[in-house]
């Protein structure tokens, strides 16, 4: 049977190569696929499925390596690796057209495919039900690098959208939709990777960073409350685009260091309406996204702005964006406001639950960020000063931290990353514990941004 399987895979790999030269309906494409199915179907009928994978650059069929050198096989392996695909599972009932469409996707540019949501999303969109994809698990370092790239790209996208809006043209939606999908993928893989980047302080780029941060926080909270697929992406888009209407508000009002006067405040209060009007014109934006943007300053008790009109309902997404917006605004230094530390911010926001914020969503927000959110400076029982860099879902009181000052108060040239869940091997007692957070005044003297870059 192994030889027959190898022959079937040769047919399939040859089909991939032939698609570079012939259209999908050409006999040169169809005939080898049908020959491979003649071999595969009896096996699939008996077993239900068959796995084709890549291990150490070698094609493996049902755990049996395919060592024979063959140019078409080598190309198949290369294309799978370029798309971070570890393997395919073929299921009973697979058709020749499903296989041909799979190979067409493997011929697409990896970056273009990723912008569409990846090969898995494309298989779902094409209703290909008998092929499953196993992606290669990225290392923590690879996820962090990918997160940094996505964050940088997202800043570029929102900058471009605001430029288009300021010029009076309808912004392109495609780039926003694609970047939010990319952020969503990382959130679902490792929330910490992107949440850490929201702590980077860039005074000159506050507006753009803020939009990206609110998008990330909205996605993270949306995931916690159980949003999936399009629902999660819709709320992420709302967070990402919630402030585009500020391009219609005079810059001297946006950057005013002091309190706004009555007329200035009335102008500022129009930005959610402006944002929703801009987004309404962007192709592919859902009603949920538009509604979430329009009412992200309409409080839980409905006393915010703009007021709901008769028959209108506040979108659940608006409360998610409201929490994300408030949290990022308070934890960022701005011309008219000091920076609050993350834990202090949550304590202040707690006092507004039931009026400004939905109690259920706020509880989920605490769960998302942990008792000591990423970016919190803490003093340990060793008298060391540390920065929270990763949440520990198993024990929110014991996050992963970077020690940045030793017990004598000396700044470390190389911060040490430790998990506060670590125990002494002999006594089984915790090696370090948090005593308190570092006060806001001290926080202002320590620039935490470099520790997340």
Sine and cosine of phi, psi and omega as CSV:
sin_phi,cos_phi,sin_psi,cos_psi,sin_omega,cos_omega
0.00,0.00,-0.54,0.84,-0.04,-1.00
-0.87,0.49,-0.67,0.74,0.01,-1.00
-0.90,0.44,-0.62,0.79,0.02,-1.00
-0.92,0.39,-0.64,0.77,0.05,-1.00
-0.89,0.45,-0.70,0.72,0.01,-1.00
-0.87,0.49,-0.64,0.77,0.02,-1.00
-0.91,0.41,-0.63,0.77,0.02,-1.00
-0.89,0.45,-0.65,0.76,0.00,-1.00
-0.93,0.36,-0.57,0.82,0.08,-1.00
-0.88,0.47,-0.66,0.75,0.05,-1.00
-0.87,0.50,-0.71,0.70,-0.04,-1.00
-0.92,0.40,-0.71,0.71,0.01,-1.00
-0.89,0.45,-0.61,0.79,0.06,-1.00
-0.91,0.42,-0.57,0.82,0.05,-1.00
-0.89,0.46,-0.68,0.74,0.04,-1.00
-0.84,0.55,-0.71,0.70,-0.01,-1.00
-0.92,0.40,-0.65,0.76,-0.04,-1.00
-0.92,0.39,-0.46,0.89,0.00,-1.00
-0.91,0.41,-0.25,0.97,0.10,-0.99
-0.94,0.35,-0.34,0.94,-0.14,-0.99
-0.84,-0.54,-0.39,0.92,-0.09,-1.00
-0.84,-0.55,0.50,-0.87,0.05,-1.00
-0.95,0.33,0.35,-0.94,-0.08,-1.00
-0.84,0.54,-0.50,0.87,-0.05,-1.00
-1.00,0.03,0.02,1.00,-0.05,-1.00
-0.95,0.31,0.62,-0.78,0.02,-1.00
-0.81,0.59,-0.53,0.85,0.01,-1.00
-0.89,0.46,-0.44,0.90,0.02,-1.00
-1.00,0.01,-0.75,0.67,-0.14,-0.99
-0.93,0.37,-0.69,0.72,-0.11,-0.99
-0.87,0.50,-0.76,0.65,0.00,-1.00
-0.91,0.41,-0.54,0.84,0.04,-1.00
-0.90,0.43,-0.69,0.72,0.01,-1.00
-0.91,0.41,-0.58,0.81,0.05,-1.00
-0.90,0.43,-0.64,0.77,0.01,-1.00
-0.92,0.40,-0.59,0.80,0.02,-1.00
-0.93,0.38,-0.49,0.87,0.07,-1.00
-0.87,0.49,-0.53,0.85,0.03,-1.00
-0.99,0.11,-0.68,0.73,-0.13,-0.99
-0.96,0.28,-0.63,0.78,-0.14,-0.99
-0.86,0.50,-0.72,0.70,0.03,-1.00
-0.86,0.52,-0.61,0.80,0.02,-1.00
-0.93,0.37,-0.70,0.72,0.00,-1.00
-0.91,0.42,-0.60,0.80,0.01,-1.00
-0.90,0.44,-0.54,0.84,-0.03,-1.00
-1.00,0.09,-0.69,0.73,-0.10,-0.99
-0.99,-0.11,-0.40,0.92,-0.04,-1.00
1.00,-0.07,-0.57,0.82,0.02,-1.00
-0.38,-0.92,0.26,-0.97,0.00,-1.00
-0.58,-0.81,0.70,-0.72,-0.09,-1.00
-0.95,-0.30,0.77,-0.63,0.10,-1.00
-0.90,-0.43,0.87,-0.49,-0.11,-0.99
-0.70,-0.72,0.20,-0.98,0.08,-1.00
-0.86,-0.50,0.83,-0.55,0.07,-1.00
-0.76,-0.65,0.86,-0.52,-0.01,-1.00
0.79,0.61,0.73,0.68,0.05,-1.00
0.90,0.43,0.29,0.96,0.03,-1.00
-0.89,-0.46,0.72,-0.69,0.05,-1.00
-0.97,0.26,0.73,-0.69,-0.03,-1.00
-0.84,-0.55,0.78,-0.63,0.01,-1.00
-0.90,-0.43,0.90,-0.43,-0.03,-1.00
0.75,0.66,0.74,0.68,0.06,-1.00
0.94,0.33,0.12,0.99,0.05,-1.00
-0.96,-0.27,0.88,-0.47,-0.03,-1.00
-0.93,0.37,0.56,-0.83,0.01,-1.00
-0.95,-0.32,1.00,-0.07,-0.13,-0.99
-1.00,0.04,-0.30,0.95,-0.09,-1.00
-0.88,0.47,0.81,-0.59,0.00,-1.00
-0.92,0.39,0.76,-0.65,-0.01,-1.00
-0.38,-0.92,0.84,-0.54,-0.07,-1.00
-0.82,0.58,-0.66,0.75,-0.03,-1.00
-0.92,0.39,-0.62,0.79,0.04,-1.00
-0.91,0.42,-0.68,0.73,0.01,-1.00
-0.88,0.48,-0.61,0.79,0.04,-1.00
-0.92,0.39,-0.65,0.76,0.03,-1.00
-0.87,0.49,-0.71,0.70,0.02,-1.00
-0.87,0.49,-0.71,0.70,-0.02,-1.00
-0.87,0.49,-0.70,0.71,-0.04,-1.00
-0.92,0.38,-0.57,0.82,0.06,-1.00
-0.91,0.41,-0.68,0.73,-0.01,-1.00
-0.92,0.40,-0.63,0.78,0.02,-1.00
-0.87,0.48,-0.50,0.87,-0.03,-1.00
-0.99,-0.17,0.26,0.96,0.04,-1.00
0.81,0.58,0.67,0.75,0.00,-1.00
-0.96,-0.27,0.84,-0.55,0.03,-1.00
-1.00,0.09,-0.54,0.84,-0.02,-1.00
-0.10,-0.99,0.15,-0.99,0.07,-1.00
-0.84,-0.55,0.60,-0.80,0.15,-0.99
-0.94,-0.34,0.89,-0.45,0.06,-1.00
-1.00,-0.05,0.76,-0.65,-0.07,-1.00
-0.94,-0.33,0.41,-0.91,0.02,-1.00
-0.83,0.55,0.75,-0.66,-0.03,-1.00
0.97,-0.24,-0.02,1.00,-0.01,-1.00
-0.87,0.49,0.60,-0.80,-0.03,-1.00
-0.93,-0.38,0.27,-0.96,0.03,-1.00
-0.90,0.44,-0.59,0.81,0.00,-1.00
-0.92,0.40,-0.58,0.82,0.05,-1.00
-0.91,0.42,-0.67,0.74,0.02,-1.00
-0.91,0.42,-0.66,0.75,0.00,-1.00
-0.90,0.43,-0.66,0.75,0.02,-1.00
-0.91,0.42,-0.60,0.80,0.06,-1.00
-0.86,0.51,-0.72,0.69,-0.02,-1.00
-0.93,0.37,-0.54,0.84,0.09,-1.00
-0.88,0.47,-0.64,0.77,0.03,-1.00
-0.92,0.40,-0.59,0.81,0.03,-1.00
-0.92,0.39,-0.34,0.94,0.03,-1.00
-1.00,0.05,-0.22,0.98,0.01,-1.00
-0.95,0.31,0.43,-0.90,0.06,-1.00
-0.87,0.49,0.77,-0.64,-0.06,-1.00
-0.82,0.57,-0.66,0.75,-0.02,-1.00
-0.93,0.36,-0.64,0.77,0.05,-1.00
-0.90,0.44,-0.64,0.77,0.02,-1.00
-0.91,0.42,-0.64,0.77,0.00,-1.00
-0.91,0.41,-0.59,0.81,0.01,-1.00
-0.91,0.41,-0.41,0.91,0.04,-1.00
-0.99,0.12,-0.04,1.00,-0.03,-1.00
0.95,-0.32,0.02,1.00,0.02,-1.00
1.00,-0.07,0.16,-0.99,-0.09,-1.00
-0.92,0.40,-0.54,0.84,0.02,-1.00
-0.89,0.46,-0.71,0.70,-0.01,-1.00
-0.89,0.45,-0.63,0.78,0.00,-1.00
-0.93,0.38,-0.61,0.79,0.06,-1.00
-0.89,0.46,-0.66,0.75,0.04,-1.00
-0.90,0.43,-0.69,0.73,-0.04,-1.00
-0.89,0.46,-0.53,0.85,-0.01,-1.00
-1.00,-0.03,0.10,0.99,0.02,-1.00
0.84,0.54,0.64,0.77,0.09,-1.00
-1.00,0.02,0.97,-0.24,-0.19,-0.98
-0.99,-0.11,-0.23,0.97,-0.15,-0.99
-0.95,-0.33,0.29,0.96,0.06,-1.00
-0.72,-0.69,0.81,-0.58,0.07,-1.00
-0.90,-0.44,0.51,-0.86,-0.06,-1.00
-0.92,-0.39,0.68,-0.73,0.14,-0.99
-0.93,-0.38,0.90,-0.43,-0.01,-1.00
-0.99,0.12,0.47,-0.88,0.07,-1.00
-0.95,0.30,0.79,-0.61,0.01,-1.00
-0.94,0.35,0.82,-0.58,0.00,-1.00
-0.99,0.16,0.51,-0.86,0.10,-1.00
-0.96,0.29,0.25,-0.97,0.02,-1.00
-0.85,0.52,-0.65,0.76,0.01,-1.00
-0.91,0.42,-0.65,0.76,0.01,-1.00
-0.91,0.42,-0.64,0.77,0.03,-1.00
-0.90,0.44,-0.68,0.74,0.00,-1.00
-0.89,0.46,-0.67,0.74,0.02,-1.00
-0.91,0.42,-0.66,0.75,0.04,-1.00
-0.90,0.43,-0.64,0.77,0.01,-1.00
-0.88,0.47,-0.67,0.74,0.00,-1.00
-0.89,0.45,-0.65,0.76,0.02,-1.00
-0.91,0.41,-0.70,0.71,0.00,-1.00
-0.89,0.46,-0.65,0.76,0.00,-1.00
-0.89,0.46,-0.72,0.70,0.02,-1.00
-0.89,0.46,-0.70,0.72,0.03,-1.00
-0.88,0.47,-0.63,0.78,-0.02,-1.00
-0.90,0.43,-0.63,0.77,0.06,-1.00
-0.88,0.48,-0.65,0.76,0.03,-1.00
-0.90,0.43,-0.63,0.78,0.00,-1.00
-0.91,0.42,-0.73,0.68,-0.05,-1.00
-0.94,0.35,-0.55,0.84,0.08,-1.00
-0.88,0.47,-0.70,0.71,0.00,-1.00
-0.91,0.42,-0.66,0.75,0.00,-1.00
-0.89,0.46,-0.67,0.74,-0.01,-1.00
-0.94,0.34,-0.57,0.82,0.07,-1.00
-0.89,0.45,-0.72,0.70,0.01,-1.00
-0.88,0.48,-0.68,0.73,-0.02,-1.00
-0.90,0.43,-0.67,0.74,-0.01,-1.00
-0.90,0.44,-0.49,0.87,0.01,-1.00
-0.99,0.11,-0.07,1.00,0.04,-1.00
1.00,0.05,0.18,0.98,0.05,-1.00
-0.98,-0.19,0.41,-0.91,0.02,-1.00
-0.97,0.26,0.85,-0.52,-0.02,-1.00
-0.89,0.45,0.50,-0.87,0.07,-1.00
-0.96,0.27,0.74,-0.67,-0.05,-1.00
-1.00,0.04,-0.46,0.89,-0.15,-0.99
-0.82,0.57,-0.73,0.68,-0.05,-1.00
-0.90,0.43,-0.63,0.78,0.01,-1.00
-0.90,0.43,-0.71,0.71,-0.01,-1.00
-0.88,0.47,-0.68,0.74,-0.04,-1.00
-0.93,0.36,-0.66,0.75,-0.04,-1.00
-0.94,0.34,-0.56,0.83,0.04,-1.00
-0.93,0.37,-0.59,0.81,0.09,-1.00
-0.88,0.48,-0.66,0.75,0.02,-1.00
-0.90,0.43,-0.67,0.75,0.04,-1.00
-0.90,0.44,-0.65,0.76,0.00,-1.00
-0.87,0.49,-0.67,0.75,0.00,-1.00
-0.87,0.49,-0.65,0.76,0.00,-1.00
-0.95,0.32,-0.64,0.77,0.04,-1.00
-0.85,0.53,-0.67,0.74,-0.01,-1.00
-0.95,0.30,-0.37,0.93,0.02,-1.00
-1.00,0.05,-0.75,0.66,-0.06,-1.00
-0.32,-0.95,0.99,-0.13,-0.01,-1.00
-0.82,0.58,-0.63,0.77,-0.10,-0.99
-0.84,0.55,-0.58,0.82,-0.09,-1.00
-0.86,0.51,-0.68,0.74,0.01,-1.00
-1.00,0.03,-0.57,0.82,0.00,-1.00
-0.88,0.48,-0.57,0.82,0.05,-1.00
-0.89,0.46,-0.60,0.80,-0.02,-1.00
-0.93,0.36,-0.37,0.93,0.04,-1.00
-0.93,0.36,-0.20,0.98,-0.01,-1.00
-1.00,0.03,-0.09,1.00,0.03,-1.00
-0.94,0.33,0.84,-0.54,-0.03,-1.00
-1.00,-0.08,0.84,-0.54,0.05,-1.00
-0.70,-0.71,1.00,-0.09,-0.11,-0.99
-0.84,0.55,-0.65,0.76,-0.07,-1.00
-0.96,0.27,-0.42,0.91,-0.06,-1.00
-0.93,-0.37,0.46,0.89,-0.11,-0.99
-0.81,0.58,-0.74,0.67,-0.10,-1.00
-0.85,0.53,-0.70,0.71,-0.05,-1.00
-0.96,0.29,-0.68,0.73,0.06,-1.00
-0.87,0.50,-0.66,0.75,-0.04,-1.00
-0.87,0.49,-0.70,0.71,0.00,-1.00
-0.88,0.47,-0.69,0.72,0.03,-1.00
-0.90,0.43,-0.69,0.72,-0.02,-1.00
-0.88,0.47,-0.68,0.73,-0.02,-1.00
-0.92,0.39,-0.57,0.82,0.09,-1.00
-0.89,0.46,-0.70,0.71,0.00,-1.00
-0.90,0.44,-0.75,0.66,-0.02,-1.00
-0.89,0.45,-0.60,0.80,0.03,-1.00
-0.91,0.41,-0.66,0.75,0.04,-1.00
-0.90,0.43,-0.68,0.73,-0.02,-1.00
-0.89,0.45,-0.71,0.71,0.02,-1.00
-0.93,0.36,-0.64,0.77,0.04,-1.00
-0.85,0.53,-0.65,0.76,0.04,-1.00
-0.90,0.43,-0.66,0.75,-0.01,-1.00
-0.88,0.48,-0.63,0.78,-0.03,-1.00
-1.00,0.08,0.06,1.00,0.15,-0.99
0.99,-0.11,0.25,0.97,0.06,-1.00
-0.95,0.33,0.59,-0.80,-0.03,-1.00
-0.75,-0.66,0.38,-0.92,0.17,-0.99
0.75,0.67,-0.83,-0.56,-0.07,-1.00
-0.89,0.46,-0.61,0.79,0.01,-1.00
-0.87,0.50,-0.65,0.76,0.03,-1.00
-0.94,0.35,-0.69,0.72,0.01,-1.00
-0.90,0.43,-0.58,0.81,0.01,-1.00
-0.88,0.47,-0.69,0.72,0.00,-1.00
-0.95,0.30,-0.52,0.85,0.09,-1.00
-0.91,0.42,-0.66,0.75,0.06,-1.00
-0.89,0.45,-0.63,0.77,0.01,-1.00
-0.88,0.47,-0.70,0.72,0.04,-1.00
-0.90,0.43,-0.66,0.75,-0.03,-1.00
-0.91,0.41,-0.58,0.81,-0.11,-0.99
-0.96,-0.29,0.12,0.99,-0.17,-0.98
-0.88,0.48,-0.45,0.89,-0.09,-1.00
-0.94,-0.34,0.24,0.97,-0.03,-1.00
-0.89,0.46,-0.42,0.91,0.01,-1.00
-0.93,0.37,-0.24,0.97,0.03,-1.00
-0.93,0.37,-0.21,0.98,0.09,-1.00
-0.92,0.39,-0.32,0.95,0.03,-1.00
-1.00,-0.05,-0.06,1.00,0.01,-1.00
-0.99,-0.14,0.74,-0.68,-0.02,-1.00
-0.79,0.62,0.66,-0.75,-0.08,-1.00
-0.89,0.46,-0.55,0.84,-0.03,-1.00
-0.93,0.38,-0.38,0.92,0.09,-1.00
-0.98,0.19,-0.68,0.73,-0.02,-1.00
-0.87,0.49,-0.66,0.75,-0.12,-0.99
-0.98,-0.20,0.13,0.99,-0.03,-1.00
-0.86,0.51,0.81,-0.58,-0.06,-1.00
-0.96,0.29,-0.39,0.92,-0.03,-1.00
-0.97,-0.22,-0.13,-0.99,-0.02,-1.00
-0.94,0.33,0.65,-0.76,0.03,-1.00
-0.96,0.29,0.60,-0.80,0.10,-1.00
-0.98,0.18,0.04,-1.00,-0.10,-0.99
-0.83,0.56,-0.74,0.67,-0.04,-1.00
-0.92,0.38,-0.66,0.75,0.02,-1.00
-0.89,0.45,-0.64,0.77,-0.01,-1.00
-0.91,0.41,-0.64,0.77,0.03,-1.00
-0.89,0.45,-0.58,0.81,0.06,-1.00
-0.93,0.38,-0.71,0.70,0.00,-1.00
-0.88,0.48,-0.59,0.80,-0.05,-1.00
-0.92,0.40,-0.20,0.98,0.00,-1.00
-1.00,0.09,-0.14,0.99,-0.14,-0.99
-0.90,0.43,-0.55,0.84,0.07,-1.00
-0.90,0.44,-0.59,0.81,0.05,-1.00
-0.92,0.40,-0.71,0.71,0.04,-1.00
-0.86,0.51,-0.69,0.72,-0.01,-1.00
-0.86,0.51,-0.73,0.69,-0.03,-1.00
-0.91,0.41,-0.58,0.82,0.03,-1.00
-0.91,0.41,-0.64,0.77,0.03,-1.00
-0.91,0.42,-0.73,0.68,-0.06,-1.00
-0.91,0.41,-0.56,0.83,0.03,-1.00
-0.83,0.55,-0.52,0.86,-0.05,-1.00
-1.00,0.06,-0.18,0.98,-0.03,-1.00
-1.00,0.10,0.74,-0.67,-0.09,-1.00
-0.92,0.40,0.71,-0.70,0.12,-0.99
1.00,0.03,0.13,0.99,0.01,-1.00
-1.00,0.07,0.76,-0.65,-0.04,-1.00
-0.99,0.15,0.31,-0.95,0.07,-1.00
-0.88,0.48,-0.58,0.81,0.01,-1.00
-0.89,0.47,-0.70,0.72,0.02,-1.00
-0.90,0.43,-0.71,0.70,-0.01,-1.00
-0.88,0.47,-0.71,0.70,-0.02,-1.00
-0.91,0.42,-0.64,0.77,-0.01,-1.00
-0.90,0.44,-0.60,0.80,0.04,-1.00
-0.94,0.34,-0.72,0.69,-0.06,-1.00
-0.86,0.52,-0.63,0.78,-0.14,-0.99
-0.93,-0.36,0.42,0.91,-0.03,-1.00
-0.96,0.29,-0.17,0.98,0.13,-0.99
-0.94,-0.35,0.14,0.99,0.11,-0.99
-1.00,0.01,0.94,-0.34,-0.17,-0.99
-0.91,0.42,0.19,-0.98,0.03,-1.00
-0.86,0.52,-0.57,0.82,0.03,-1.00
-1.00,0.03,0.16,0.99,0.08,-1.00
0.92,0.40,0.36,0.93,-0.01,-1.00
-0.99,-0.12,0.08,1.00,-0.03,-1.00
-1.00,0.05,-0.53,-0.85,-0.03,-1.00
-0.65,-0.76,0.51,-0.86,-0.18,0.98
-0.96,0.29,0.36,-0.93,0.02,-1.00
-0.94,0.33,0.51,-0.86,0.08,-1.00
-0.95,0.30,0.68,-0.73,0.08,-1.00
-1.00,-0.01,0.21,-0.98,-0.05,-1.00
-0.82,0.57,0.75,-0.66,0.05,-1.00
1.00,0.03,-0.21,0.98,0.00,-1.00
-1.00,0.07,0.54,-0.84,0.04,-1.00
-0.84,-0.54,0.59,-0.81,0.03,-1.00
-0.96,0.27,0.78,-0.63,0.01,-1.00
-0.94,0.33,0.66,-0.75,0.10,-0.99
-0.82,0.57,-0.57,0.82,0.00,-1.00
-0.89,0.46,-0.47,0.88,-0.01,-1.00
-0.91,0.41,-0.56,0.83,0.03,-1.00
-0.96,0.27,-0.52,0.85,0.09,-1.00
-0.91,0.41,-0.74,0.68,0.01,-1.00
-0.90,0.43,-0.60,0.80,0.01,-1.00
-0.87,0.50,-0.70,0.71,0.03,-1.00
-0.90,0.44,-0.71,0.70,0.00,-1.00
-0.89,0.45,-0.67,0.74,-0.02,-1.00
-0.90,0.44,-0.75,0.67,-0.02,-1.00
-0.89,0.45,-0.73,0.69,-0.05,-1.00
-0.88,0.47,-0.73,0.68,-0.03,-1.00
-0.93,0.37,-0.60,0.80,0.02,-1.00
-0.88,0.47,-0.67,0.74,-0.07,-1.00
-0.97,0.25,-0.46,0.89,-0.03,-1.00
-1.00,-0.04,0.17,0.98,-0.01,-1.00
-0.85,-0.52,0.71,-0.71,0.07,-1.00
-0.94,0.33,0.79,-0.62,-0.01,-1.00
-0.74,-0.67,0.22,-0.98,-0.06,-1.00
-0.84,0.55,-0.53,0.85,-0.11,-0.99
-0.92,-0.39,0.21,0.98,-0.07,-1.00
-0.43,-0.90,0.67,-0.74,0.09,-1.00
-0.95,0.30,0.21,-0.98,0.05,-1.00
-1.00,-0.04,0.79,-0.61,0.12,-0.99
-1.00,-0.06,0.55,-0.83,0.06,-1.00
-0.96,0.27,0.40,-0.92,-0.12,-0.99
-0.82,0.57,-0.70,0.71,-0.02,-1.00
-0.92,0.38,-0.65,0.76,0.05,-1.00
-0.88,0.47,-0.62,0.79,0.03,-1.00
-0.87,0.49,-0.73,0.69,0.00,-1.00
-0.89,0.45,-0.57,0.82,0.03,-1.00
-0.92,0.40,-0.63,0.78,0.05,-1.00
-0.92,0.38,-0.69,0.72,-0.01,-1.00
-0.90,0.43,-0.51,0.86,0.02,-1.00
-0.84,0.54,-0.59,0.81,-0.02,-1.00
-0.93,0.36,-0.22,0.97,-0.04,-1.00
-0.97,-0.25,0.05,1.00,0.02,-1.00
-0.93,0.37,0.72,-0.69,-0.03,-1.00
1.00,-0.10,-0.31,0.95,0.07,-1.00
-0.91,-0.41,-0.92,0.39,0.04,-1.00
-0.98,0.22,-0.63,0.78,-0.20,-0.98
-0.84,-0.54,0.56,-0.83,0.09,-1.00
-0.92,0.38,0.83,-0.55,-0.04,-1.00
-0.84,0.54,-0.64,0.77,-0.03,-1.00
-0.91,0.41,-0.71,0.70,-0.01,-1.00
-0.94,0.35,-0.56,0.83,0.01,-1.00
-0.92,0.39,-0.63,0.77,0.06,-1.00
-0.86,0.50,-0.67,0.74,0.04,-1.00
-0.92,0.39,-0.54,0.84,0.02,-1.00
-0.91,0.41,-0.67,0.74,0.06,-1.00
-0.88,0.48,-0.67,0.74,0.02,-1.00
-0.89,0.45,-0.61,0.79,-0.01,-1.00
-0.91,0.42,-0.70,0.72,-0.12,-0.99
-1.00,-0.04,-0.33,0.94,-0.05,-1.00
1.00,0.08,0.22,-0.97,0.02,-1.00
-0.91,0.41,-0.53,0.85,0.06,-1.00
-0.86,-0.51,1.00,0.00,-0.08,-1.00
-0.87,0.49,0.40,-0.92,0.10,-1.00
-0.81,0.59,0.72,-0.69,-0.02,-1.00
0.98,-0.18,-0.11,0.99,0.02,-1.00
-0.98,0.18,0.75,-0.67,0.11,-0.99
-1.00,0.00,0.75,-0.66,-0.06,-1.00
-0.75,-0.66,0.47,-0.88,0.14,-0.99
-0.98,-0.21,0.76,-0.65,-0.03,-1.00
-1.00,-0.07,0.24,-0.97,0.01,-1.00
-0.94,0.35,-0.12,0.99,0.12,-0.99
-1.00,0.01,0.01,1.00,-0.08,-1.00
0.96,0.29,0.14,0.99,0.08,-1.00
-0.98,0.20,0.47,-0.88,0.11,-0.99
-0.98,-0.22,0.76,-0.65,-0.06,-1.00
-0.72,-0.70,0.37,-0.93,0.00,-1.00
-0.91,-0.42,0.79,-0.61,0.02,-1.00
-0.95,0.32,0.82,-0.57,-0.05,-1.00
-0.87,-0.50,-0.30,0.95,0.03,-1.00
-0.56,-0.83,0.61,-0.80,0.04,-1.00
-0.99,0.12,0.55,-0.84,0.09,-1.00
-0.93,-0.37,0.99,-0.11,-0.05,-1.00
-0.86,0.52,-0.49,0.87,-0.02,-1.00
-0.95,0.32,-0.49,0.87,0.04,-1.00
-0.47,-0.88,1.00,-0.09,-0.07,-1.00
-0.86,0.51,-0.36,0.93,0.01,-1.00
-0.98,0.19,-0.16,0.99,-0.09,-1.00
-0.78,-0.63,0.94,0.33,0.01,-1.00
-0.97,0.26,0.05,-1.00,0.15,-0.99
-1.00,0.02,0.73,-0.69,-0.06,-1.00
-0.78,-0.63,0.33,-0.94,0.19,-0.98
-0.94,-0.33,0.86,-0.51,0.05,-1.00
-0.98,0.21,0.86,-0.51,-0.08,-1.00
-0.92,-0.40,-0.31,0.95,0.11,-0.99
-0.75,-0.66,0.70,-0.71,-0.01,-1.00
-0.98,0.19,-0.06,-1.00,-0.08,-1.00
-0.90,0.43,-0.38,0.92,0.02,-1.00
-1.00,-0.04,0.05,1.00,0.04,-1.00
1.00,0.06,0.22,0.97,0.00,-1.00
-1.00,0.01,0.72,-0.69,0.00,-1.00
-0.94,0.33,0.75,-0.67,0.01,-1.00
-0.99,0.17,0.71,-0.70,0.05,-1.00
-0.92,0.39,-0.59,0.80,0.03,-1.00
-0.85,-0.53,0.98,-0.21,0.00,-1.00
-0.84,0.55,0.58,-0.81,0.01,-1.00
-0.97,-0.26,0.82,-0.57,0.01,-1.00
-1.00,-0.03,0.81,-0.59,0.01,-1.00
-0.67,-0.74,0.46,-0.89,0.11,-0.99
-1.00,-0.09,0.77,-0.63,0.02,-1.00
-0.97,0.26,-0.02,1.00,0.12,-0.99
-1.00,0.07,-0.07,1.00,-0.02,-1.00
-0.93,0.36,0.68,-0.73,-0.02,-1.00
-0.89,-0.45,0.41,-0.91,0.10,-0.99
-0.94,0.34,0.72,-0.69,-0.09,-1.00
-0.89,0.46,-0.56,0.83,-0.07,-1.00
-1.00,0.03,-0.71,0.70,-0.07,-1.00
-1.00,-0.03,-0.29,0.96,-0.07,-1.00
0.90,0.43,0.18,0.98,0.08,-1.00
-1.00,0.09,0.41,-0.91,0.00,-1.00
-0.91,0.41,0.67,-0.74,-0.02,-1.00
-0.95,0.30,-0.56,0.83,0.01,-1.00
-0.57,-0.82,0.53,-0.85,0.07,-1.00
-0.63,-0.78,0.43,-0.90,0.05,-1.00
-0.98,0.20,0.75,-0.66,0.08,-1.00
-1.00,-0.08,-0.72,0.69,-0.02,-1.00
-0.30,-0.95,0.21,-0.98,0.14,-0.99
-1.00,0.07,0.38,-0.92,0.03,-1.00
-0.99,0.13,0.69,-0.73,-0.10,-0.99
-0.89,0.46,0.39,-0.92,-0.11,-0.99
-0.87,0.49,-0.56,0.83,-0.01,-1.00
-0.90,0.44,-0.72,0.69,0.02,-1.00
-0.90,0.43,-0.64,0.77,0.02,-1.00
-0.82,0.57,-0.63,0.77,-0.04,-1.00
-0.91,0.40,-0.34,0.94,0.00,-1.00
-1.00,0.02,-0.16,0.99,-0.02,-1.00
-0.91,-0.41,0.89,-0.46,0.04,-1.00
-0.99,0.11,0.93,-0.37,-0.06,-1.00
-1.00,0.07,-0.22,0.98,-0.09,-1.00
-0.80,0.60,-0.72,0.70,-0.06,-1.00
-0.85,0.52,-0.42,0.91,-0.06,-1.00
-0.98,0.22,-0.14,0.99,0.01,-1.00
-0.92,-0.40,-0.03,1.00,-0.08,-1.00
-1.00,-0.04,0.00,0.00,0.00,0.00
